[in-house]
Amino acid sequence: MFLDAIKTIWSGSGFAAITWKELIMIVVACVLIYLAIAKKFEPLLLLPIAFGMLLVNLPLSGLMAEPVEGSTEPGGLLYYLYLGVKLGIYPSLIFLGIGAMTDFGPLIARPSGLFMGAGAQFGIFAAFIIASALGFKPQEAASIGIIGGADGPTAIYLATRLAPDLLSAIAIAAYSYMALIPMIQPPLMRLLTTKKEREIKMEQLREVSKLEKICFPIVVAVFCILLLPSVAPLIGMLMLGNLFKESGVVDRISDTAQNALINIVTIFLGVTVGATASAEKFLRPQTLMIIGLGLMAFMFSTIGGLLMGKLMCWLSGGKINPLIGSAGVSAVPMAARVSQIEGQKANKSNYLLMHAMGPNVAGVIGSAVAAGILLALFGK
């Protein structure tokens, strides 16, 4: 009788049901957890993503199980939390927090940063063309290309609408390359700029008035949403968060958006995106292709920003350091810090951080606009 009980427990356990593919995914999840903790690769999102991946590949847990029609049995916990991703709620709320943390002052002071932010979206469209040539459907190619914007929430938002089956691979690639910016960008920056260009010292930015900072989110929201209505959730929340910050009359709301709200949403977003990486969906040749194409997209975006920076340098008569063009990708403020570090290596008295923040925050707007264009073209 005791042995029968043991057999019953064993046959109903995950140990009896686990497959070699799930074991591989558990190992992959543990490697990502290691990278998040030991190497600090985007830990705020990579850690919950990795643990969500671990949970969903433990057989029989039913965490992502959908409710069966006509049954009283509820779906899994993560299935219900995932609805916030599927419906575009979490990425939009994260943009609300990003807006509340972002200072658009450097961009307002030097609007030319918009061109560098736009140039840094080149990788999105280059990767889209290459992915299409490799046989991906237009919706899938668009979702892969958006990795080049180095904007995790935007990548997730677009993938859930155009290619939900590729979501986990796209999200992991996007956040991994964002974390690897200090390794990926510097060689390209040194390759495409001369030492003389890297040594350029830029004049101090003019002071931006409070009125300008209040008007900016209103004007951008009106213009971008009228132009691309599909981008309203992202741009609308980004600019609302920024208006909270700059208005100076809703400090409690602004603080909540910057801290408590964005932290809660990050947990739900990370765990549920990771939970889409089940063995049968993730262990496919497509996944490796997506990771490779994502790296290509990110490199092309960096190159596009740098080339636009060189053009602005020439047009300004050598007053703009082209290194700040690489900050046109959307990873705020990491990409701007890399521009600062490379500038100081060439000239110890160089201080490019605030100058690079202009293209950097322009990249946030640019990646959202690029997503809106792709949605308008390929959305159902």
Buried (B, 14 or more C-beta within 10 A) or exposed (E): EEEEEEEEEEEEEEEEEBEEBBEBBBEBBBEBBEBBEEEEBBBBBBBBBBBBBBBBBBBEBBBBBEEEEEEEEEBBBBBBBBEBBBEBBBBBBBBBBBBBBBBBBBBBBBEBBBBBBBBBBBBBBBBBEBBBEEEBEBBBBBBBBBBBBBBBBBBBBBBBBBBBEBBBBBBBBBBBBBBBBEEBBBEBBBEBBEEEBBBBEBEEBEEBEEEBBBBBBEEBBEEBBEEBEBBBBBBBBBBBBBBBBBBEEBEEBBBBBBEEBBEEBBBBBBBBBBBBBBBEBBBBEBBEBBBBBBBBBBBBBBBBBBBBBBBBBEEEEEEBBBBBBBBBBBBBBBBBBBBBBBBBBBBEEBEBBBBBBBBBBBBBBBBBBBBBBBBEEBEE
